[in-house]
């Protein structure tokens, strides 16, 4: 698999570092990849947002992965 580099503003990077510090993500790249996959998985083939329903445990799991819950 090939990879590319994405530039983000330094203030945003600092916020990301705080979020991922204890989240289990190994790097900013792995966190951003996770977020992009989540967003893209909610789009249908025409680029329209699909209706996605999350149960309470699923939401908690995502928040834990993002570092908002322990």
PDB file of N, CA, C and O in Angstrom:
ATOM      1  N   UNK A   1       0.848  -1.167   0.000  1.00  0.00           N
ATOM      2  CA  UNK A   1       0.000   0.000   0.000  1.00  0.00           C
ATOM      3  C   UNK A   1       0.898   1.236   0.000  1.00  0.00           C
ATOM      4  O   UNK A   1       1.890   1.301   0.726  1.00  0.00           O
ATOM      5  N   UNK A   2       0.533   2.205  -0.820  1.00  0.00           N
ATOM      6  CA  UNK A   2       1.271   3.460  -0.862  1.00  0.00           C
ATOM      7  C   UNK A   2       0.662   4.442   0.126  1.00  0.00           C
ATOM      8  O   UNK A   2      -0.528   4.364   0.434  1.00  0.00           O
ATOM      9  N   UNK A   3       1.470   5.356   0.615  1.00  0.00           N
ATOM     10  CA  UNK A   3       1.017   6.371   1.560  1.00  0.00           C
ATOM     11  C   UNK A   3       1.331   7.754   1.019  1.00  0.00           C
ATOM     12  O   UNK A   3       2.169   7.916   0.132  1.00  0.00           O
ATOM     13  N   UNK A   4       0.649   8.742   1.563  1.00  0.00           N
ATOM     14  CA  UNK A   4       0.886  10.130   1.203  1.00  0.00           C
ATOM     15  C   UNK A   4       0.976  10.963   2.472  1.00  0.00           C
ATOM     16  O   UNK A   4       0.593  10.503   3.548  1.00  0.00           O
ATOM     17  N   UNK A   5       1.468  12.153   2.353  1.00  0.00           N
ATOM     18  CA  UNK A   5       1.601  13.052   3.488  1.00  0.00           C
ATOM     19  C   UNK A   5       0.506  14.108   3.427  1.00  0.00           C
ATOM     20  O   UNK A   5       0.204  14.642   2.360  1.00  0.00           O
ATOM     21  N   UNK A   6      -0.079  14.402   4.565  1.00  0.00           N
ATOM     22  CA  UNK A   6      -1.107  15.434   4.672  1.00  0.00           C
ATOM     23  C   UNK A   6      -0.608  16.462   5.685  1.00  0.00           C
ATOM     24  O   UNK A   6      -0.147  16.103   6.769  1.00  0.00           O
ATOM     25  N   UNK A   7      -0.703  17.722   5.329  1.00  0.00           N
ATOM     26  CA  UNK A   7      -0.281  18.797   6.237  1.00  0.00           C
ATOM     27  C   UNK A   7      -1.493  19.346   6.981  1.00  0.00           C
ATOM     28  O   UNK A   7      -2.561  19.551   6.405  1.00  0.00           O
ATOM     29  N   UNK A   8      -1.297  19.577   8.274  1.00  0.00           N
ATOM     30  CA  UNK A   8      -2.355  20.181   9.083  1.00  0.00           C
ATOM     31  C   UNK A   8      -1.737  21.337   9.862  1.00  0.00           C
ATOM     32  O   UNK A   8      -0.539  21.325  10.148  1.00  0.00           O
ATOM     33  N   UNK A   9      -2.542  22.324  10.203  1.00  0.00           N
ATOM     34  CA  UNK A   9      -1.998  23.455  10.971  1.00  0.00           C
ATOM     35  C   UNK A   9      -1.468  22.994  12.335  1.00  0.00           C
ATOM     36  O   UNK A   9      -2.022  22.080  12.947  1.00  0.00           O
ATOM     37  N   UNK A  10      -0.414  23.623  12.795  1.00  0.00           N
ATOM     38  CA  UNK A  10       0.210  23.258  14.067  1.00  0.00           C
ATOM     39  C   UNK A  10      -0.753  23.337  15.261  1.00  0.00           C
ATOM     40  O   UNK A  10      -0.715  22.449  16.112  1.00  0.00           O
ATOM     41  N   UNK A  11      -1.620  24.366  15.361  1.00  0.00           N
ATOM     42  CA  UNK A  11      -2.565  24.376  16.489  1.00  0.00           C
ATOM     43  C   UNK A  11      -3.486  23.147  16.502  1.00  0.00           C
ATOM     44  O   UNK A  11      -3.813  22.620  17.566  1.00  0.00           O
ATOM     45  N   UNK A  12      -3.894  22.702  15.318  1.00  0.00           N
ATOM     46  CA  UNK A  12      -4.725  21.502  15.243  1.00  0.00           C
ATOM     47  C   UNK A  12      -3.920  20.275  15.649  1.00  0.00           C
ATOM     48  O   UNK A  12      -4.435  19.394  16.337  1.00  0.00           O
ATOM     49  N   UNK A  13      -2.676  20.212  15.233  1.00  0.00           N
ATOM     50  CA  UNK A  13      -1.817  19.093  15.618  1.00  0.00           C
ATOM     51  C   UNK A  13      -1.643  19.020  17.132  1.00  0.00           C
ATOM     52  O   UNK A  13      -1.657  17.931  17.705  1.00  0.00           O
ATOM     53  N   UNK A  14      -1.480  20.169  17.783  1.00  0.00           N
ATOM     54  CA  UNK A  14      -1.334  20.181  19.241  1.00  0.00           C
ATOM     55  C   UNK A  14      -2.584  19.639  19.928  1.00  0.00           C
ATOM     56  O   UNK A  14      -2.489  18.901  20.909  1.00  0.00           O
ATOM     57  N   UNK A  15      -3.758  20.008  19.407  1.00  0.00           N
ATOM     58  CA  UNK A  15      -5.010  19.484  19.960  1.00  0.00           C
ATOM     59  C   UNK A  15      -5.094  17.975  19.749  1.00  0.00           C
ATOM     60  O   UNK A  15      -5.509  17.236  20.642  1.00  0.00           O
ATOM     61  N   UNK A  16      -4.698  17.526  18.560  1.00  0.00           N
ATOM     62  CA  UNK A  16      -4.717  16.092  18.274  1.00  0.00           C
ATOM     63  C   UNK A  16      -3.797  15.333  19.209  1.00  0.00           C
ATOM     64  O   UNK A  16      -4.150  14.254  19.683  1.00  0.00           O
ATOM     65  N   UNK A  17      -2.622  15.881  19.481  1.00  0.00           N
ATOM     66  CA  UNK A  17      -1.674  15.222  20.371  1.00  0.00           C
ATOM     67  C   UNK A  17      -2.271  15.010  21.761  1.00  0.00           C
ATOM     68  O   UNK A  17      -2.061  13.964  22.376  1.00  0.00           O
ATOM     69  N   UNK A  18      -3.014  15.999  22.255  1.00  0.00           N
ATOM     70  CA  UNK A  18      -3.660  15.861  23.560  1.00  0.00           C
ATOM     71  C   UNK A  18      -4.726  14.775  23.536  1.00  0.00           C
ATOM     72  O   UNK A  18      -4.870  14.018  24.496  1.00  0.00           O
ATOM     73  N   UNK A  19      -5.469  14.700  22.444  1.00  0.00           N
ATOM     74  CA  UNK A  19      -6.539  13.713  22.328  1.00  0.00           C
ATOM     75  C   UNK A  19      -5.969  12.301  22.233  1.00  0.00           C
ATOM     76  O   UNK A  19      -6.468  11.384  22.885  1.00  0.00           O
ATOM     77  N   UNK A  20      -4.932  12.125  21.431  1.00  0.00           N
ATOM     78  CA  UNK A  20      -4.432  10.764  21.198  1.00  0.00           C
ATOM     79  C   UNK A  20      -3.451  10.278  22.255  1.00  0.00           C
ATOM     80  O   UNK A  20      -3.071   9.107  22.254  1.00  0.00           O
ATOM     81  N   UNK A  21      -3.037  11.160  23.154  1.00  0.00           N
ATOM     82  CA  UNK A  21      -2.031  10.815  24.151  1.00  0.00           C
ATOM     83  C   UNK A  21      -2.330   9.501  24.881  1.00  0.00           C
ATOM     84  O   UNK A  21      -1.447   8.650  24.991  1.00  0.00           O
ATOM     85  N   UNK A  22      -3.530   9.324  25.368  1.00  0.00           N
ATOM     86  CA  UNK A  22      -3.894   8.111  26.109  1.00  0.00           C
ATOM     87  C   UNK A  22      -5.020   7.337  25.432  1.00  0.00           C
ATOM     88  O   UNK A  22      -5.778   6.624  26.090  1.00  0.00           O
ATOM     89  N   UNK A  23      -5.123   7.483  24.121  1.00  0.00           N
ATOM     90  CA  UNK A  23      -6.250   6.877  23.422  1.00  0.00           C
ATOM     91  C   UNK A  23      -5.955   5.499  22.844  1.00  0.00           C
ATOM     92  O   UNK A  23      -6.876   4.786  22.444  1.00  0.00           O
ATOM     93  N   UNK A  24      -4.708   5.124  22.796  1.00  0.00           N
ATOM     94  CA  UNK A  24      -4.367   3.837  22.212  1.00  0.00           C
ATOM     95  C   UNK A  24      -3.896   3.956  20.771  1.00  0.00           C
ATOM     96  O   UNK A  24      -3.438   2.969  20.194  1.00  0.00           O
ATOM     97  N   UNK A  25      -3.996   5.135  20.178  1.00  0.00           N
ATOM     98  CA  UNK A  25      -3.485   5.326  18.832  1.00  0.00           C
ATOM     99  C   UNK A  25      -1.979   5.508  18.909  1.00  0.00           C
ATOM    100  O   UNK A  25      -1.469   6.184  19.803  1.00  0.00           O
ATOM    101  N   UNK A  26      -1.271   4.899  17.966  1.00  0.00           N
ATOM    102  CA  UNK A  26       0.184   4.944  17.988  1.00  0.00           C
ATOM    103  C   UNK A  26       0.740   6.261  17.478  1.00  0.00           C
ATOM    104  O   UNK A  26       1.863   6.637  17.815  1.00  0.00           O
ATOM    105  N   UNK A  27      -0.037   6.963  16.667  1.00  0.00           N
ATOM    106  CA  UNK A  27       0.472   8.187  16.065  1.00  0.00           C
ATOM    107  C   UNK A  27      -0.674   9.063  15.583  1.00  0.00           C
ATOM    108  O   UNK A  27      -1.830   8.641  15.543  1.00  0.00           O
ATOM    109  N   UNK A  28      -0.329  10.286  15.221  1.00  0.00           N
ATOM    110  CA  UNK A  28      -1.311  11.186  14.627  1.00  0.00           C
ATOM    111  C   UNK A  28      -1.837  10.579  13.331  1.00  0.00           C
ATOM    112  O   UNK A  28      -3.032  10.662  13.044  1.00  0.00           O
ATOM    113  N   UNK A  29      -0.963   9.980  12.560  1.00  0.00           N
ATOM    114  CA  UNK A  29      -1.376   9.360  11.293  1.00  0.00           C
ATOM    115  C   UNK A  29      -2.424   8.272  11.504  1.00  0.00           C
ATOM    116  O   UNK A  29      -3.409   8.211  10.767  1.00  0.00           O
ATOM    117  N   UNK A  30      -2.224   7.418  12.496  1.00  0.00           N
ATOM    118  CA  UNK A  30      -3.196   6.346  12.730  1.00  0.00           C
ATOM    119  C   UNK A  30      -4.523   6.914  13.209  1.00  0.00           C
ATOM    120  O   UNK A  30      -5.579   6.383  12.866  1.00  0.00           O
ATOM    121  N   UNK A  31      -4.487   7.978  13.992  1.00  0.00           N
ATOM    122  CA  UNK A  31      -5.715   8.625  14.462  1.00  0.00           C
ATOM    123  C   UNK A  31      -6.473   9.254  13.291  1.00  0.00           C
ATOM    124  O   UNK A  31      -7.680   9.059  13.150  1.00  0.00           O
ATOM    125  N   UNK A  32      -5.759  10.006  12.457  1.00  0.00           N
ATOM    126  CA  UNK A  32      -6.390  10.666  11.314  1.00  0.00           C
ATOM    127  C   UNK A  32      -6.934   9.629  10.338  1.00  0.00           C
ATOM    128  O   UNK A  32      -8.020   9.815   9.787  1.00  0.00           O
ATOM    129  N   UNK A  33      -6.207   8.551  10.116  1.00  0.00           N
ATOM    130  CA  UNK A  33      -6.692   7.476   9.250  1.00  0.00           C
ATOM    131  C   UNK A  33      -7.984   6.895   9.793  1.00  0.00           C
ATOM    132  O   UNK A  33      -8.923   6.654   9.034  1.00  0.00           O
ATOM    133  N   UNK A  34      -8.044   6.666  11.103  1.00  0.00           N
ATOM    134  CA  UNK A  34      -9.258   6.148  11.732  1.00  0.00           C
ATOM    135  C   UNK A  34     -10.433   7.093  11.514  1.00  0.00           C
ATOM    136  O   UNK A  34     -11.519   6.660  11.127  1.00  0.00           O
ATOM    137  N   UNK A  35     -10.219   8.381  11.762  1.00  0.00           N
ATOM    138  CA  UNK A  35     -11.284   9.376  11.621  1.00  0.00           C
ATOM    139  C   UNK A  35     -11.764   9.437  10.175  1.00  0.00           C
ATOM    140  O   UNK A  35     -12.970   9.453   9.926  1.00  0.00           O
ATOM    141  N   UNK A  36     -10.841   9.470   9.225  1.00  0.00           N
ATOM    142  CA  UNK A  36     -11.232   9.525   7.817  1.00  0.00           C
ATOM    143  C   UNK A  36     -12.015   8.287   7.403  1.00  0.00           C
ATOM    144  O   UNK A  36     -12.989   8.392   6.658  1.00  0.00           O
ATOM    145  N   UNK A  37     -11.604   7.130   7.872  1.00  0.00           N
ATOM    146  CA  UNK A  37     -12.355   5.898   7.553  1.00  0.00           C
ATOM    147  C   UNK A  37     -13.767   5.960   8.122  1.00  0.00           C
ATOM    148  O   UNK A  37     -14.724   5.547   7.468  1.00  0.00           O
ATOM    149  N   UNK A  38     -13.893   6.477   9.340  1.00  0.00           N
ATOM    150  CA  UNK A  38     -15.213   6.609   9.948  1.00  0.00           C
ATOM    151  C   UNK A  38     -16.104   7.538   9.135  1.00  0.00           C
ATOM    152  O   UNK A  38     -17.263   7.218   8.871  1.00  0.00           O
ATOM    153  N   UNK A  39     -15.573   8.671   8.744  1.00  0.00           N
ATOM    154  CA  UNK A  39     -16.350   9.644   7.976  1.00  0.00           C
ATOM    155  C   UNK A  39     -16.716   9.067   6.612  1.00  0.00           C
ATOM    156  O   UNK A  39     -17.866   9.159   6.182  1.00  0.00           O
ATOM    157  N   UNK A  40     -15.745   8.477   5.941  1.00  0.00           N
ATOM    158  CA  UNK A  40     -15.995   7.935   4.609  1.00  0.00           C
ATOM    159  C   UNK A  40     -16.943   6.741   4.639  1.00  0.00           C
ATOM    160  O   UNK A  40     -17.671   6.506   3.675  1.00  0.00           O
ATOM    161  N   UNK A  41     -16.942   5.989   5.729  1.00  0.00           N
ATOM    162  CA  UNK A  41     -17.848   4.841   5.818  1.00  0.00           C
ATOM    163  C   UNK A  41     -19.299   5.283   5.930  1.00  0.00           C
ATOM    164  O   UNK A  41     -20.211   4.482   5.723  1.00  0.00           O
ATOM    165  N   UNK A  42     -19.519   6.546   6.254  1.00  0.00           N
ATOM    166  CA  UNK A  42     -20.873   7.072   6.381  1.00  0.00           C
ATOM    167  C   UNK A  42     -21.369   7.695   5.081  1.00  0.00           C
ATOM    168  O   UNK A  42     -22.477   8.229   5.036  1.00  0.00           O
ATOM    169  N   UNK A  43     -20.565   7.631   4.025  1.00  0.00           N
ATOM    170  CA  UNK A  43     -20.950   8.191   2.733  1.00  0.00           C
ATOM    171  C   UNK A  43     -21.344   7.056   1.796  1.00  0.00           C
ATOM    172  O   UNK A  43     -20.712   5.999   1.794  1.00  0.00           O
ATOM    173  N   UNK A  44     -22.389   7.275   1.001  1.00  0.00           N
ATOM    174  CA  UNK A  44     -22.721   6.276   0.004  1.00  0.00           C
ATOM    175  C   UNK A  44     -21.890   6.529  -1.245  1.00  0.00           C
ATOM    176  O   UNK A  44     -21.065   7.442  -1.260  1.00  0.00           O
ATOM    177  N   UNK A  45     -22.093   5.740  -2.290  1.00  0.00           N
ATOM    178  CA  UNK A  45     -21.262   5.856  -3.489  1.00  0.00           C
ATOM    179  C   UNK A  45     -21.434   7.197  -4.188  1.00  0.00           C
ATOM    180  O   UNK A  45     -20.536   7.613  -4.920  1.00  0.00           O
ATOM    181  N   UNK A  46     -22.548   7.887  -3.991  1.00  0.00           N
ATOM    182  CA  UNK A  46     -22.780   9.182  -4.617  1.00  0.00           C
ATOM    183  C   UNK A  46     -22.239  10.329  -3.776  1.00  0.00           C
ATOM    184  O   UNK A  46     -22.404  11.493  -4.141  1.00  0.00           O
ATOM    185  N   UNK A  47     -21.594  10.020  -2.655  1.00  0.00           N
ATOM    186  CA  UNK A  47     -21.041  11.052  -1.794  1.00  0.00           C
ATOM    187  C   UNK A  47     -22.049  11.635  -0.825  1.00  0.00           C
ATOM    188  O   UNK A  47     -21.742  12.577  -0.095  1.00  0.00           O
ATOM    189  N   UNK A  48     -23.256  11.076  -0.813  1.00  0.00           N
ATOM    190  CA  UNK A  48     -24.276  11.569   0.110  1.00  0.00           C
ATOM    191  C   UNK A  48     -24.147  10.839   1.432  1.00  0.00           C
ATOM    192  O   UNK A  48     -23.820   9.653   1.477  1.00  0.00           O
ATOM    193  N   UNK A  49     -24.406  11.559   2.495  1.00  0.00           N
ATOM    194  CA  UNK A  49     -24.298  10.975   3.828  1.00  0.00           C
ATOM    195  C   UNK A  49     -25.434   9.980   4.048  1.00  0.00           C
ATOM    196  O   UNK A  49     -26.603  10.283   3.808  1.00  0.00           O
ATOM    197  N   UNK A  50     -25.066   8.796   4.505  1.00  0.00           N
ATOM    198  CA  UNK A  50     -26.057   7.786   4.821  1.00  0.00           C
ATOM    199  C   UNK A  50     -26.509   7.948   6.258  1.00  0.00           C
ATOM    200  O   UNK A  50     -25.768   8.454   7.102  1.00  0.00           O
ATOM    201  N   UNK A  51     -27.711   7.522   6.524  1.00  0.00           N
ATOM    202  CA  UNK A  51     -28.197   7.552   7.901  1.00  0.00           C
ATOM    203  C   UNK A  51     -27.529   6.421   8.657  1.00  0.00           C
ATOM    204  O   UNK A  51     -27.619   5.254   8.275  1.00  0.00           O
ATOM    205  N   UNK A  52     -26.862   6.785   9.730  1.00  0.00           N
ATOM    206  CA  UNK A  52     -26.150   5.812  10.543  1.00  0.00           C
ATOM    207  C   UNK A  52     -26.682   5.908  11.959  1.00  0.00           C
ATOM    208  O   UNK A  52     -26.770   6.996  12.528  1.00  0.00           O
ATOM    209  N   UNK A  53     -27.034   4.771  12.519  1.00  0.00           N
ATOM    210  CA  UNK A  53     -27.496   4.788  13.905  1.00  0.00           C
ATOM    211  C   UNK A  53     -26.479   4.051  14.761  1.00  0.00           C
ATOM    212  O   UNK A  53     -25.989   2.983  14.394  1.00  0.00           O
ATOM    213  N   UNK A  54     -26.175   4.635  15.894  1.00  0.00           N
ATOM    214  CA  UNK A  54     -25.235   4.038  16.829  1.00  0.00           C
ATOM    215  C   UNK A  54     -25.967   3.713  18.120  1.00  0.00           C
ATOM    216  O   UNK A  54     -26.751   4.513  18.632  1.00  0.00           O
ATOM    217  N   UNK A  55     -25.695   2.528  18.630  1.00  0.00           N
ATOM    218  CA  UNK A  55     -26.228   2.221  19.945  1.00  0.00           C
ATOM    219  C   UNK A  55     -25.296   2.817  20.988  1.00  0.00           C
ATOM    220  O   UNK A  55     -24.175   3.217  20.673  1.00  0.00           O
ATOM    221  N   UNK A  56     -25.756   2.874  22.213  1.00  0.00           N
ATOM    222  CA  UNK A  56     -25.021   3.539  23.284  1.00  0.00           C
ATOM    223  C   UNK A  56     -23.608   2.971  23.466  1.00  0.00           C
ATOM    224  O   UNK A  56     -22.659   3.735  23.641  1.00  0.00           O
ATOM    225  N   UNK A  57     -23.461   1.664  23.428  1.00  0.00           N
ATOM    226  CA  UNK A  57     -22.154   1.042  23.624  1.00  0.00           C
ATOM    227  C   UNK A  57     -21.207   1.353  22.470  1.00  0.00           C
ATOM    228  O   UNK A  57     -20.007   1.534  22.677  1.00  0.00           O
ATOM    229  N   UNK A  58     -21.740   1.415  21.272  1.00  0.00           N
ATOM    230  CA  UNK A  58     -20.923   1.751  20.109  1.00  0.00           C
ATOM    231  C   UNK A  58     -20.381   3.169  20.234  1.00  0.00           C
ATOM    232  O   UNK A  58     -19.212   3.418  19.938  1.00  0.00           O
ATOM    233  N   UNK A  59     -21.215   4.085  20.665  1.00  0.00           N
ATOM    234  CA  UNK A  59     -20.794   5.469  20.857  1.00  0.00           C
ATOM    235  C   UNK A  59     -19.714   5.544  21.934  1.00  0.00           C
ATOM    236  O   UNK A  59     -18.711   6.238  21.766  1.00  0.00           O
ATOM    237  N   UNK A  60     -19.921   4.830  23.040  1.00  0.00           N
ATOM    238  CA  UNK A  60     -18.919   4.820  24.111  1.00  0.00           C
ATOM    239  C   UNK A  60     -17.584   4.274  23.612  1.00  0.00           C
ATOM    240  O   UNK A  60     -16.525   4.807  23.944  1.00  0.00           O
ATOM    241  N   UNK A  61     -17.638   3.216  22.818  1.00  0.00           N
ATOM    242  CA  UNK A  61     -16.425   2.611  22.282  1.00  0.00           C
ATOM    243  C   UNK A  61     -15.670   3.603  21.393  1.00  0.00           C
ATOM    244  O   UNK A  61     -14.446   3.707  21.474  1.00  0.00           O
ATOM    245  N   UNK A  62     -16.394   4.324  20.553  1.00  0.00           N
ATOM    246  CA  UNK A  62     -15.759   5.327  19.696  1.00  0.00           C
ATOM    247  C   UNK A  62     -15.144   6.442  20.540  1.00  0.00           C
ATOM    248  O   UNK A  62     -14.031   6.885  20.254  1.00  0.00           O
ATOM    249  N   UNK A  63     -15.841   6.896  21.562  1.00  0.00           N
ATOM    250  CA  UNK A  63     -15.313   7.959  22.418  1.00  0.00           C
ATOM    251  C   UNK A  63     -14.078   7.492  23.185  1.00  0.00           C
ATOM    252  O   UNK A  63     -13.149   8.272  23.398  1.00  0.00           O
ATOM    253  N   UNK A  64     -14.061   6.232  23.599  1.00  0.00           N
ATOM    254  CA  UNK A  64     -12.873   5.688  24.263  1.00  0.00           C
ATOM    255  C   UNK A  64     -11.700   5.669  23.288  1.00  0.00           C
ATOM    256  O   UNK A  64     -10.585   6.053  23.640  1.00  0.00           O
ATOM    257  N   UNK A  65     -11.959   5.223  22.069  1.00  0.00           N
ATOM    258  CA  UNK A  65     -10.903   5.157  21.060  1.00  0.00           C
ATOM    259  C   UNK A  65     -10.364   6.546  20.742  1.00  0.00           C
ATOM    260  O   UNK A  65      -9.191   6.699  20.401  1.00  0.00           O
ATOM    261  N   UNK A  66     -11.211   7.546  20.853  1.00  0.00           N
ATOM    262  CA  UNK A  66     -10.783   8.911  20.585  1.00  0.00           C
ATOM    263  C   UNK A  66     -10.130   9.574  21.789  1.00  0.00           C
ATOM    264  O   UNK A  66      -9.600  10.680  21.686  1.00  0.00           O
ATOM    265  N   UNK A  67     -10.172   8.900  22.923  1.00  0.00           N
ATOM    266  CA  UNK A  67      -9.529   9.431  24.120  1.00  0.00           C
ATOM    267  C   UNK A  67     -10.403  10.291  24.990  1.00  0.00           C
ATOM    268  O   UNK A  67      -9.920  10.907  25.941  1.00  0.00           O
ATOM    269  N   UNK A  68     -11.693  10.347  24.681  1.00  0.00           N
ATOM    270  CA  UNK A  68     -12.583  11.177  25.490  1.00  0.00           C
ATOM    271  C   UNK A  68     -13.102  10.446  26.721  1.00  0.00           C
ATOM    272  O   UNK A  68     -13.513  11.083  27.691  1.00  0.00           O
ATOM    273  N   UNK A  69     -13.089   9.120  26.692  1.00  0.00           N
ATOM    274  CA  UNK A  69     -13.503   8.318  27.840  1.00  0.00           C
ATOM    275  C   UNK A  69     -12.390   7.339  28.173  1.00  0.00           C
ATOM    276  O   UNK A  69     -11.604   6.941  27.313  1.00  0.00           O
ATOM    277  N   UNK A  70     -12.347   6.967  29.433  1.00  0.00           N
ATOM    278  CA  UNK A  70     -11.336   5.973  29.852  1.00  0.00           C
ATOM    279  C   UNK A  70     -12.004   4.688  30.223  1.00  0.00           C
ATOM    280  O   UNK A  70     -11.332   3.728  30.601  1.00  0.00           O
TER     281      UNK A  70
END
